[in-house]
Amino acid sequence: MAKYRWLLMVVAENGRYEKAIELPVVPQVGMTVFRGGTQLMWIGECSDDSNAAPPITKVGYNLDEDQFEVEILINHEVHLESTFWDEFIPL
């Protein structure tokens, strides 16, 4: 099964979090990304009052890096579980 490289970027009010991952699917706007089990990516509620992960808002393909760049916007009510995310880039 083919794997696709993603640069997952979660944009918050004060900066963004990034995580490079490989997944067997092509990202699409509206898709959600989450983990099962006890190691959560998201803490809090999304803007639609559900406990599901926020949806992907923008997808592009970086030809130089040979990877998808995937953007998710979060509001102040959603917090990130720091053990999953690689780095925070402040604004």
Backbone atoms as SQL, in Angstrom:
CREATE TABLE atoms (id INTEGER PRIMARY KEY, chain TEXT, resi INTEGER, resn TEXT, atom TEXT, x REAL, y REAL, z REAL);
INSERT INTO atoms VALUES
  (1, 'A', 1, 'MET', 'N', 0.848, -1.175, 0.000),
  (2, 'A', 1, 'MET', 'CA', 0.000, 0.000, 0.000),
  (3, 'A', 1, 'MET', 'C', 0.898, 1.243, 0.000),
  (4, 'A', 2, 'ALA', 'N', 0.580, 2.162, -0.861),
  (5, 'A', 2, 'ALA', 'CA', 1.358, 3.400, -0.967),
  (6, 'A', 2, 'ALA', 'C', 1.130, 4.280, 0.255),
  (7, 'A', 3, 'LYS', 'N', 2.174, 4.991, 0.655),
  (8, 'A', 3, 'LYS', 'CA', 2.076, 5.965, 1.753),
  (9, 'A', 3, 'LYS', 'C', 2.397, 7.342, 1.186),
  (10, 'A', 4, 'TYR', 'N', 1.693, 8.347, 1.677),
  (11, 'A', 4, 'TYR', 'CA', 1.863, 9.724, 1.230),
  (12, 'A', 4, 'TYR', 'C', 2.429, 10.558, 2.373),
  (13, 'A', 5, 'ARG', 'N', 3.399, 11.398, 2.056),
  (14, 'A', 5, 'ARG', 'CA', 4.004, 12.268, 3.053),
  (15, 'A', 5, 'ARG', 'C', 3.124, 13.488, 3.268),
  (16, 'A', 6, 'TRP', 'N', 2.838, 13.794, 4.524),
  (17, 'A', 6, 'TRP', 'CA', 2.064, 14.961, 4.917),
  (18, 'A', 6, 'TRP', 'C', 2.918, 15.828, 5.836),
  (19, 'A', 7, 'LEU', 'N', 2.821, 17.134, 5.697),
  (20, 'A', 7, 'LEU', 'CA', 3.263, 18.055, 6.734),
  (21, 'A', 7, 'LEU', 'C', 1.981, 18.619, 7.320),
  (22, 'A', 8, 'LEU', 'N', 1.615, 18.127, 8.490),
  (23, 'A', 8, 'LEU', 'CA', 0.382, 18.521, 9.155),
  (24, 'A', 8, 'LEU', 'C', 0.661, 19.788, 9.955),
  (25, 'A', 9, 'MET', 'N', -0.017, 20.882, 9.605),
  (26, 'A', 9, 'MET', 'CA', 0.189, 22.177, 10.256),
  (27, 'A', 9, 'MET', 'C', -1.115, 22.597, 10.915),
  (28, 'A', 10, 'VAL', 'N', -1.073, 22.801, 12.207),
  (29, 'A', 10, 'VAL', 'CA', -2.240, 23.227, 12.965),
  (30, 'A', 10, 'VAL', 'C', -2.021, 24.672, 13.373),
  (31, 'A', 11, 'VAL', 'N', -2.861, 25.543, 12.838),
  (32, 'A', 11, 'VAL', 'CA', -2.689, 26.984, 13.022),
  (33, 'A', 11, 'VAL', 'C', -3.562, 27.462, 14.183),
  (34, 'A', 12, 'ALA', 'N', -2.912, 28.090, 15.167),
  (35, 'A', 12, 'ALA', 'CA', -3.586, 28.666, 16.325),
  (36, 'A', 12, 'ALA', 'C', -3.405, 30.180, 16.292),
  (37, 'A', 13, 'GLU', 'N', -3.988, 30.875, 17.251),
  (38, 'A', 13, 'GLU', 'CA', -3.903, 32.336, 17.296),
  (39, 'A', 13, 'GLU', 'C', -2.469, 32.822, 17.476),
  (40, 'A', 14, 'ASN', 'N', -1.651, 32.066, 18.207),
  (41, 'A', 14, 'ASN', 'CA', -0.311, 32.533, 18.555),
  (42, 'A', 14, 'ASN', 'C', 0.816, 31.829, 17.796),
  (43, 'A', 15, 'GLY', 'N', 0.477, 31.030, 16.803),
  (44, 'A', 15, 'GLY', 'CA', 1.494, 30.321, 16.027),
  (45, 'A', 15, 'GLY', 'C', 0.932, 29.048, 15.428),
  (46, 'A', 16, 'ARG', 'N', 1.830, 28.111, 15.120),
  (47, 'A', 16, 'ARG', 'CA', 1.353, 26.849, 14.553),
  (48, 'A', 16, 'ARG', 'C', 2.206, 25.692, 15.066),
  (49, 'A', 17, 'TYR', 'N', 1.586, 24.534, 15.077),
  (50, 'A', 17, 'TYR', 'CA', 2.247, 23.287, 15.416),
  (51, 'A', 17, 'TYR', 'C', 2.449, 22.514, 14.131),
  (52, 'A', 18, 'GLU', 'N', 3.516, 21.726, 14.070),
  (53, 'A', 18, 'GLU', 'CA', 3.775, 20.926, 12.870),
  (54, 'A', 18, 'GLU', 'C', 4.099, 19.491, 13.245),
  (55, 'A', 19, 'LYS', 'N', 3.761, 18.596, 12.326),
  (56, 'A', 19, 'LYS', 'CA', 4.092, 17.181, 12.482),
  (57, 'A', 19, 'LYS', 'C', 4.230, 16.581, 11.091),
  (58, 'A', 20, 'ALA', 'N', 5.363, 15.970, 10.800),
  (59, 'A', 20, 'ALA', 'CA', 5.559, 15.252, 9.536),
  (60, 'A', 20, 'ALA', 'C', 5.130, 13.807, 9.755),
  (61, 'A', 21, 'ILE', 'N', 4.215, 13.337, 8.913),
  (62, 'A', 21, 'ILE', 'CA', 3.708, 11.973, 9.036),
  (63, 'A', 21, 'ILE', 'C', 3.546, 11.354, 7.656),
  (64, 'A', 22, 'GLU', 'N', 3.442, 10.040, 7.602),
  (65, 'A', 22, 'GLU', 'CA', 3.119, 9.315, 6.376),
  (66, 'A', 22, 'GLU', 'C', 1.840, 8.534, 6.616),
  (67, 'A', 23, 'LEU', 'N', 0.896, 8.697, 5.698),
  (68, 'A', 23, 'LEU', 'CA', -0.394, 8.025, 5.813),
  (69, 'A', 23, 'LEU', 'C', -0.769, 7.388, 4.479),
  (70, 'A', 24, 'PRO', 'N', -1.612, 6.344, 4.508),
  (71, 'A', 24, 'PRO', 'CA', -1.989, 5.663, 3.273),
  (72, 'A', 24, 'PRO', 'C', -3.146, 6.315, 2.524),
  (73, 'A', 25, 'VAL', 'N', -3.430, 7.577, 2.824),
  (74, 'A', 25, 'VAL', 'CA', -4.531, 8.294, 2.171),
  (75, 'A', 25, 'VAL', 'C', -4.060, 9.666, 1.716),
  (76, 'A', 26, 'VAL', 'N', -4.711, 10.189, 0.692),
  (77, 'A', 26, 'VAL', 'CA', -4.470, 11.550, 0.214),
  (78, 'A', 26, 'VAL', 'C', -5.363, 12.477, 1.037),
  (79, 'A', 27, 'PRO', 'N', -4.817, 13.565, 1.602),
  (80, 'A', 27, 'PRO', 'CA', -5.642, 14.461, 2.417),
  (81, 'A', 27, 'PRO', 'C', -6.672, 15.208, 1.588),
  (82, 'A', 28, 'GLN', 'N', -7.807, 15.496, 2.223),
  (83, 'A', 28, 'GLN', 'CA', -8.881, 16.235, 1.572),
  (84, 'A', 28, 'GLN', 'C', -9.446, 17.260, 2.541),
  (85, 'A', 29, 'VAL', 'N', -9.884, 18.394, 2.021),
  (86, 'A', 29, 'VAL', 'CA', -10.539, 19.406, 2.843),
  (87, 'A', 29, 'VAL', 'C', -11.785, 18.791, 3.472),
  (88, 'A', 30, 'GLY', 'N', -11.971, 19.025, 4.764),
  (89, 'A', 30, 'GLY', 'CA', -13.116, 18.483, 5.499),
  (90, 'A', 30, 'GLY', 'C', -12.799, 17.197, 6.250),
  (91, 'A', 31, 'MET', 'N', -11.749, 16.502, 5.854),
  (92, 'A', 31, 'MET', 'CA', -11.331, 15.275, 6.526),
  (93, 'A', 31, 'MET', 'C', -10.830, 15.619, 7.929),
  (94, 'A', 32, 'THR', 'N', -11.017, 14.708, 8.883),
  (95, 'A', 32, 'THR', 'CA', -10.468, 14.889, 10.220),
  (96, 'A', 32, 'THR', 'C', -9.366, 13.870, 10.455),
  (97, 'A', 33, 'VAL', 'N', -8.417, 14.250, 11.303),
  (98, 'A', 33, 'VAL', 'CA', -7.290, 13.389, 11.650),
  (99, 'A', 33, 'VAL', 'C', -7.300, 13.227, 13.160),
  (100, 'A', 34, 'PHE', 'N', -7.274, 11.990, 13.630),
  (101, 'A', 34, 'PHE', 'CA', -7.302, 11.748, 15.067),
  (102, 'A', 34, 'PHE', 'C', -6.611, 10.433, 15.375),
  (103, 'A', 35, 'ARG', 'N', -6.348, 10.209, 16.644),
  (104, 'A', 35, 'ARG', 'CA', -5.738, 8.965, 17.105),
  (105, 'A', 35, 'ARG', 'C', -6.737, 8.248, 17.992),
  (106, 'A', 36, 'GLY', 'N', -6.731, 6.941, 17.936),
  (107, 'A', 36, 'GLY', 'CA', -7.546, 6.154, 18.841),
  (108, 'A', 36, 'GLY', 'C', -6.745, 5.825, 20.090),
  (109, 'A', 37, 'GLY', 'N', -7.375, 5.222, 21.052),
  (110, 'A', 37, 'GLY', 'CA', -6.651, 4.819, 22.249),
  (111, 'A', 37, 'GLY', 'C', -6.490, 5.939, 23.251),
  (112, 'A', 38, 'THR', 'N', -5.439, 5.835, 24.045),
  (113, 'A', 38, 'THR', 'CA', -5.259, 6.775, 25.147),
  (114, 'A', 38, 'THR', 'C', -4.385, 7.968, 24.797),
  (115, 'A', 39, 'GLN', 'N', -3.647, 7.940, 23.697),
  (116, 'A', 39, 'GLN', 'CA', -2.784, 9.054, 23.325),
  (117, 'A', 39, 'GLN', 'C', -3.521, 9.963, 22.349),
  (118, 'A', 40, 'LEU', 'N', -4.140, 11.005, 22.878),
  (119, 'A', 40, 'LEU', 'CA', -4.962, 11.892, 22.071),
  (120, 'A', 40, 'LEU', 'C', -4.132, 12.992, 21.429),
  (121, 'A', 41, 'MET', 'N', -4.596, 13.476, 20.284),
  (122, 'A', 41, 'MET', 'CA', -4.002, 14.642, 19.623),
  (123, 'A', 41, 'MET', 'C', -4.679, 15.924, 20.075),
  (124, 'A', 42, 'TRP', 'N', -5.956, 15.835, 20.381),
  (125, 'A', 42, 'TRP', 'CA', -6.787, 17.010, 20.641),
  (126, 'A', 42, 'TRP', 'C', -7.363, 16.921, 22.039),
  (127, 'A', 43, 'ILE', 'N', -7.454, 18.059, 22.719),
  (128, 'A', 43, 'ILE', 'CA', -8.129, 18.146, 24.009),
  (129, 'A', 43, 'ILE', 'C', -9.069, 19.331, 23.919),
  (130, 'A', 44, 'GLY', 'N', -10.331, 19.151, 24.309),
  (131, 'A', 44, 'GLY', 'CA', -11.295, 20.251, 24.268),
  (132, 'A', 44, 'GLY', 'C', -12.345, 19.989, 23.209),
  (133, 'A', 45, 'GLU', 'N', -13.115, 21.009, 22.928),
  (134, 'A', 45, 'GLU', 'CA', -14.205, 20.867, 21.971),
  (135, 'A', 45, 'GLU', 'C', -13.948, 21.716, 20.741),
  (136, 'A', 46, 'CYS', 'N', -14.446, 21.238, 19.612),
  (137, 'A', 46, 'CYS', 'CA', -14.319, 21.973, 18.350),
  (138, 'A', 46, 'CYS', 'C', -15.421, 23.017, 18.253),
  (139, 'A', 47, 'SER', 'N', -15.316, 23.866, 17.248),
  (140, 'A', 47, 'SER', 'CA', -16.277, 24.956, 17.091),
  (141, 'A', 47, 'SER', 'C', -17.700, 24.475, 16.834),
  (142, 'A', 48, 'ASP', 'N', -17.871, 23.248, 16.368),
  (143, 'A', 48, 'ASP', 'CA', -19.219, 22.740, 16.115),
  (144, 'A', 48, 'ASP', 'C', -19.785, 21.998, 17.325),
  (145, 'A', 49, 'ASP', 'N', -19.162, 22.184, 18.504),
  (146, 'A', 49, 'ASP', 'CA', -19.588, 21.592, 19.771),
  (147, 'A', 49, 'ASP', 'C', -19.516, 20.076, 19.797),
  (148, 'A', 50, 'SER', 'N', -18.687, 19.481, 18.960),
  (149, 'A', 50, 'SER', 'CA', -18.478, 18.041, 19.018),
  (150, 'A', 50, 'SER', 'C', -17.096, 17.784, 19.612),
  (151, 'A', 51, 'ASN', 'N', -16.833, 16.565, 19.992),
  (152, 'A', 51, 'ASN', 'CA', -15.520, 16.221, 20.518),
  (153, 'A', 51, 'ASN', 'C', -14.627, 15.620, 19.442),
  (154, 'A', 52, 'ALA', 'N', -15.063, 15.680, 18.207),
  (155, 'A', 52, 'ALA', 'CA', -14.250, 15.178, 17.099),
  (156, 'A', 52, 'ALA', 'C', -13.116, 16.152, 16.814),
  (157, 'A', 53, 'ALA', 'N', -12.135, 15.695, 16.073),
  (158, 'A', 53, 'ALA', 'CA', -11.005, 16.546, 15.697),
  (159, 'A', 53, 'ALA', 'C', -11.465, 17.632, 14.728),
  (160, 'A', 54, 'PRO', 'N', -10.812, 18.795, 14.759),
  (161, 'A', 54, 'PRO', 'CA', -11.147, 19.851, 13.794),
  (162, 'A', 54, 'PRO', 'C', -10.851, 19.377, 12.366),
  (163, 'A', 55, 'PRO', 'N', -11.631, 19.810, 11.387),
  (164, 'A', 55, 'PRO', 'CA', -11.425, 19.370, 10.005),
  (165, 'A', 55, 'PRO', 'C', -10.251, 20.066, 9.322),
  (166, 'A', 56, 'ILE', 'N', -9.719, 19.411, 8.311),
  (167, 'A', 56, 'ILE', 'CA', -8.690, 19.996, 7.453),
  (168, 'A', 56, 'ILE', 'C', -9.320, 21.151, 6.685),
  (169, 'A', 57, 'THR', 'N', -8.654, 22.311, 6.678),
  (170, 'A', 57, 'THR', 'CA', -9.206, 23.494, 6.009),
  (171, 'A', 57, 'THR', 'C', -8.512, 23.819, 4.694),
  (172, 'A', 58, 'LYS', 'N', -7.279, 23.331, 4.515),
  (173, 'A', 58, 'LYS', 'CA', -6.535, 23.663, 3.299),
  (174, 'A', 58, 'LYS', 'C', -5.536, 22.541, 3.002),
  (175, 'A', 59, 'VAL', 'N', -5.428, 22.175, 1.718),
  (176, 'A', 59, 'VAL', 'CA', -4.472, 21.148, 1.287),
  (177, 'A', 59, 'VAL', 'C', -3.733, 21.662, 0.059),
  (178, 'A', 60, 'GLY', 'N', -2.431, 21.484, 0.059),
  (179, 'A', 60, 'GLY', 'CA', -1.611, 21.821, -1.097),
  (180, 'A', 60, 'GLY', 'C', -0.522, 20.772, -1.241),
  (181, 'A', 61, 'TYR', 'N', 0.158, 20.778, -2.383),
  (182, 'A', 61, 'TYR', 'CA', 1.261, 19.835, -2.582),
  (183, 'A', 61, 'TYR', 'C', 2.535, 20.622, -2.847),
  (184, 'A', 62, 'ASN', 'N', 3.556, 20.400, -2.041),
  (185, 'A', 62, 'ASN', 'CA', 4.844, 21.064, -2.180),
  (186, 'A', 62, 'ASN', 'C', 5.726, 20.202, -3.082),
  (187, 'A', 63, 'LEU', 'N', 5.957, 20.653, -4.313),
  (188, 'A', 63, 'LEU', 'CA', 6.753, 19.885, -5.274),
  (189, 'A', 63, 'LEU', 'C', 8.216, 19.764, -4.850),
  (190, 'A', 64, 'ASP', 'N', 8.759, 20.801, -4.218),
  (191, 'A', 64, 'ASP', 'CA', 10.159, 20.761, -3.791),
  (192, 'A', 64, 'ASP', 'C', 10.389, 19.745, -2.674),
  (193, 'A', 65, 'GLU', 'N', 9.431, 19.641, -1.760),
  (194, 'A', 65, 'GLU', 'CA', 9.563, 18.713, -0.630),
  (195, 'A', 65, 'GLU', 'C', 8.902, 17.360, -0.902),
  (196, 'A', 66, 'ASP', 'N', 8.169, 17.242, -2.017),
  (197, 'A', 66, 'ASP', 'CA', 7.473, 16.010, -2.389),
  (198, 'A', 66, 'ASP', 'C', 6.538, 15.543, -1.270),
  (199, 'A', 67, 'GLN', 'N', 5.701, 16.480, -0.795),
  (200, 'A', 67, 'GLN', 'CA', 4.769, 16.146, 0.279),
  (201, 'A', 67, 'GLN', 'C', 3.542, 17.054, 0.230),
  (202, 'A', 68, 'PHE', 'N', 2.452, 16.552, 0.814),
  (203, 'A', 68, 'PHE', 'CA', 1.249, 17.359, 0.985),
  (204, 'A', 68, 'PHE', 'C', 1.450, 18.287, 2.171),
  (205, 'A', 69, 'GLU', 'N', 0.984, 19.519, 2.052),
  (206, 'A', 69, 'GLU', 'CA', 0.950, 20.445, 3.174),
  (207, 'A', 69, 'GLU', 'C', -0.506, 20.612, 3.569),
  (208, 'A', 70, 'VAL', 'N', -0.809, 20.226, 4.782),
  (209, 'A', 70, 'VAL', 'CA', -2.181, 20.124, 5.270),
  (210, 'A', 70, 'VAL', 'C', -2.364, 21.111, 6.419),
  (211, 'A', 71, 'GLU', 'N', -3.362, 21.974, 6.305),
  (212, 'A', 71, 'GLU', 'CA', -3.595, 22.998, 7.322),
  (213, 'A', 71, 'GLU', 'C', -4.914, 22.770, 8.029),
  (214, 'A', 72, 'ILE', 'N', -4.864, 22.879, 9.359),
  (215, 'A', 72, 'ILE', 'CA', -6.048, 22.794, 10.204),
  (216, 'A', 72, 'ILE', 'C', -6.075, 24.037, 11.073),
  (217, 'A', 73, 'LEU', 'N', -7.175, 24.767, 11.071),
  (218, 'A', 73, 'LEU', 'CA', -7.336, 25.938, 11.931),
  (219, 'A', 73, 'LEU', 'C', -8.028, 25.505, 13.212),
  (220, 'A', 74, 'ILE', 'N', -7.510, 25.957, 14.356),
  (221, 'A', 74, 'ILE', 'CA', -8.160, 25.632, 15.627),
  (222, 'A', 74, 'ILE', 'C', -8.530, 26.910, 16.346),
  (223, 'A', 75, 'ASN', 'N', -9.564, 26.814, 17.169),
  (224, 'A', 75, 'ASN', 'CA', -9.970, 27.963, 17.971),
  (225, 'A', 75, 'ASN', 'C', -9.358, 27.839, 19.358),
  (226, 'A', 76, 'HIS', 'N', -9.592, 28.815, 20.186),
  (227, 'A', 76, 'HIS', 'CA', -8.975, 28.842, 21.512),
  (228, 'A', 76, 'HIS', 'C', -9.480, 27.745, 22.441),
  (229, 'A', 77, 'GLU', 'N', -10.585, 27.092, 22.104),
  (230, 'A', 77, 'GLU', 'CA', -11.130, 26.046, 22.973),
  (231, 'A', 77, 'GLU', 'C', -10.470, 24.692, 22.744),
  (232, 'A', 78, 'VAL', 'N', -9.741, 24.539, 21.663),
  (233, 'A', 78, 'VAL', 'CA', -9.075, 23.274, 21.369),
  (234, 'A', 78, 'VAL', 'C', -7.606, 23.404, 21.741),
  (235, 'A', 79, 'HIS', 'N', -7.113, 22.472, 22.503),
  (236, 'A', 79, 'HIS', 'CA', -5.713, 22.469, 22.916),
  (237, 'A', 79, 'HIS', 'C', -5.044, 21.244, 22.313),
  (238, 'A', 80, 'LEU', 'N', -3.768, 21.340, 22.051),
  (239, 'A', 80, 'LEU', 'CA', -3.048, 20.226, 21.456),
  (240, 'A', 80, 'LEU', 'C', -2.330, 19.414, 22.518),
  (241, 'A', 81, 'GLU', 'N', -2.337, 18.128, 22.348),
  (242, 'A', 81, 'GLU', 'CA', -1.590, 17.239, 23.228),
  (243, 'A', 81, 'GLU', 'C', -0.134, 17.294, 22.794),
  (244, 'A', 82, 'SER', 'N', 0.731, 17.844, 23.606),
  (245, 'A', 82, 'SER', 'CA', 2.101, 18.151, 23.197),
  (246, 'A', 82, 'SER', 'C', 2.952, 16.928, 22.883),
  (247, 'A', 83, 'THR', 'N', 2.601, 15.756, 23.387),
  (248, 'A', 83, 'THR', 'CA', 3.418, 14.577, 23.105),
  (249, 'A', 83, 'THR', 'C', 3.334, 14.144, 21.645),
  (250, 'A', 84, 'PHE', 'N', 2.311, 14.548, 20.923),
  (251, 'A', 84, 'PHE', 'CA', 2.174, 14.171, 19.509),
  (252, 'A', 84, 'PHE', 'C', 2.900, 15.141, 18.585),
  (253, 'A', 85, 'TRP', 'N', 2.839, 16.427, 18.876),
  (254, 'A', 85, 'TRP', 'CA', 3.308, 17.457, 17.959),
  (255, 'A', 85, 'TRP', 'C', 4.809, 17.672, 18.066),
  (256, 'A', 86, 'ASP', 'N', 5.481, 17.785, 16.914),
  (257, 'A', 86, 'ASP', 'CA', 6.928, 17.926, 16.857),
  (258, 'A', 86, 'ASP', 'C', 7.430, 19.280, 17.341),
  (259, 'A', 87, 'GLU', 'N', 6.858, 20.363, 16.844),
  (260, 'A', 87, 'GLU', 'CA', 7.366, 21.675, 17.218),
  (261, 'A', 87, 'GLU', 'C', 6.277, 22.729, 17.122),
  (262, 'A', 88, 'PHE', 'N', 6.455, 23.774, 17.929),
  (263, 'A', 88, 'PHE', 'CA', 5.578, 24.933, 17.883),
  (264, 'A', 88, 'PHE', 'C', 6.354, 26.084, 17.290),
  (265, 'A', 89, 'ILE', 'N', 5.781, 26.762, 16.313),
  (266, 'A', 89, 'ILE', 'CA', 6.416, 27.900, 15.660),
  (267, 'A', 89, 'ILE', 'C', 5.605, 29.137, 16.003),
  (268, 'A', 90, 'PRO', 'N', 6.101, 29.984, 16.917),
  (269, 'A', 90, 'PRO', 'CA', 5.327, 31.163, 17.323),
  (270, 'A', 90, 'PRO', 'C', 5.239, 32.188, 16.200),
  (271, 'A', 91, 'LEU', 'N', 4.179, 32.994, 16.254),
  (272, 'A', 91, 'LEU', 'CA', 4.013, 34.075, 15.266),
  (273, 'A', 91, 'LEU', 'C', 4.930, 35.231, 15.580);
